[in-house]
């Protein structure tokens, strides 16, 4: 069971991207459309604003994910370089840091020294160790940034079309809002349920939390828009 | 210098929240307003839509941050429980896993055995070790979720008011868009510069990347909204 769950957590990069994109994609366009429904008379404006928001949000989040991936890679590469430099030129300092690691996890002085000695025998092995356990950095997948951007962007679009589509078929914003709220809150509940199951928390509690966020955001947007309209 | 930078990375939770909130706050309302500027005649609609989007986005992202923090905590707690259970009831399996860790970082068979023995002497120390180095989980700060929600939400609002405020003072959407684009792109550039400096990548390249994302998102929203208006 342990192995199963750890597997899960590792293979979940794509899933995490989809969750990030869909979570905001379902919520923000839903809330925006709800807000406008309280303030304008035509569904045309809501559709244009909704489409513009989906375009803006998917690009901002998708490219944001790309940038985050690229930054992670740049950061990793610059740290690797520095560790190699330090292992070669500041050996005593790195030995100290390595010993400190073993001291922190609870090894005796004798084992701290001997373990450090063994690790320091191989330069690459030593740097790998420092990267992962001193700095807590995993080697990022180079194709990750691009994949991440696409996953997040597309999930945002898919999510955003759910709350917006009822407005295409209804004549008044209020009717659109009713259907949109029903459909979106159901989708948020289902989405929250599976998202929580993946992260290992109680799926019913998680589903309710996610649905509540959507409802609160939509309610606030509705209230604020009404306020500024009046 | 190393110590300095590591300090930086640890103290940057708040900073990371601000970056998350402000990055989307500057970009998405900017792009939405730009999109609507190409499709509607009055700044009133743009202001209402912008305010609704800022309310929706700040709540969705803020509560999203809260949820992420809570989930992290729940996940950590359930894993701690499981590790204690395993240390007590599946001792041989945990010994295997601990030995494996030491094998992976490059220790000899003898040291693998002895290090495992020393760590396993103290149950709490052993579980702490497994949490951090087998599962890669750090103990989350219990007040983090709430702080994170506020930081992200407020940063989103502050960021979002930048592109929106010109529309309060201009009569036509096109004039509003011009000022909004100038002000927002400058802010994105400055914001991207400092964000990149914090994460340790080239600040000029980072500033250009962040500004480009904003410009592309706004351009796409403008184009898509024009398309749906026609």
Interface residues (C-beta under 8 A of the other chain):
Chain A: X2 X6 X23 X24 X27 X28 X30 X31 X32 X34 X35 X36 X39 X40 X45 X47 X48 X49 X51 X52 X53 X55 X56 X57 X59 X60 X61 X63 X64 X67 X70 X71 X74 X75 X78 X82 X86 X102 X105 X106 X107 X108 X111 X114 X115 X118 X119 X121 X122 X125 X129 X133 X135 X136 X196 X199 X200 X201 X206 X209 X210 X213 X214 X216 X217 X218 X220 X221 X222 X223 X224 X225 X228 X229
Chain B: X2 X6 X23 X24 X27 X28 X30 X31 X32 X34 X35 X36 X39 X40 X45 X47 X48 X49 X51 X52 X53 X55 X56 X57 X59 X60 X61 X63 X64 X67 X70 X71 X74 X75 X78 X82 X86 X102 X105 X106 X107 X108 X111 X114 X115 X118 X119 X121 X122 X125 X129 X133 X135 X136 X196 X199 X200 X201 X206 X209 X210 X213 X214 X216 X217 X218 X220 X221 X222 X223 X224 X225 X228 X229
